[in-house]
Amino acid sequence: MNEFEQWVEEATAAFAAAHAPADLENAKARFLGKAGRVTEHLKALGRLAPEEKKARGALINAAKQRIEAALAARRDALAQAELEKQLAGEALDVTLPGRRRGEGSLHPITRARMRIESIFRSMGFDVADGPEIETDWYSFTALNNPENHPARSMQDTFYVDVKDAEGHWLNLRPHTSPMQIRYAQAHARRHAGRGTMPDIRVIAPGRTYRVDSDATHSPMFHQVEGLWLGEQVSFKDLKAMYLDFIKAFFETDDVKLRFRPSYFPFTEPSAEIDIMFESGPLEGRWLEVSGSGQVHPQVVRNMGLDPERVIGFAFGSGIDRLAVLRYGMSDLRPFFDGDVRFLAQFA
Ligand code: 2NL
């Protein structure tokens, strides 16, 4: 191996040993830089005779070109390696499954309420809405509750630290009846002074509050009340209508209904409504599902209507209780615990 081949060999080895661009530039300087080996020898040519200078110069230049070619090849190799490293770091595995966002769902009580609303709408009932913080008159007086009735006590009803125009504490409505009183009043005003008035057919679903808390009572619960008033509305309408509702809600015709005498200040006579399934998991047991009764004449009067002309019934059922029965639960508390593992089962 001659002197020049030796240079090329050494330079190629030095370039191969460089793994970073800076190392490569240092290696380059040792051969091609101002004080590098090739440059030193080119400078030394000046001291030679013309003949010798030409011959040796050609050999040095040939070696220089080969070293430059080796340098360029190594630069390309390092750049390519760097690019591949970068691409590997950014690689996407397009076969991985996507990250799903949970979709959420309606609360089972909301679903039960919406079911109840659509069943009653299909039977010609309107759906009322109204405030959860009520006045003493709408929650109690309009409903014929005497001044000393226990429902008015702090033991039974939640009060708000604000007084109404008559100087009574506002309350968290203990039933949804106030919405029906407001609805009936508006209906009476709209048809005042006319000979006839269309029947009032309305349900009032929503949150209600009582000082009560155990396996079957929550301080916040949901009620649906219904009201049907007209000139010829009787208990047989209530029985047929309520049985149709139960059949639609529980999706079965295998169910019986019975009335049991009861007492409420706002109805007279009053009755509990029991149902019994004749098949399925709840078969053979009478289940209490609602209070009901013929609306008390004083309550009809408080609605702005004439009890001599208008008669009818009202009922009040617990939405939570209906949902507990429909979903086969033994306890209503899971509805209010907010545990998504329970709630997701209804999605
Ligand atoms: C119960 C009792 C009942 C009513 C609610 C009512 C509403 C108006 C007038 C007359 Cl505006 N009555 N509602 C009537 C009877 C019973 O509910 O213990 N429900 C769970």
Boltz pocket constraint, residues with backbone or C-beta under 6 A from the ligand:
constraints:
  - pocket:
      binder: B
      contacts: [[A, 177], [A, 178], [A, 180], [A, 181], [A, 225], [A, 226], [A, 227], [A, 264], [A, 266], [A, 267], [A, 271], [A, 289], [A, 290], [A, 291], [A, 292], [A, 293], [A, 295], [A, 296], [A, 299], [A, 314], [A, 315], [A, 316], [A, 317], [A, 318]]
      max_distance: 6.0
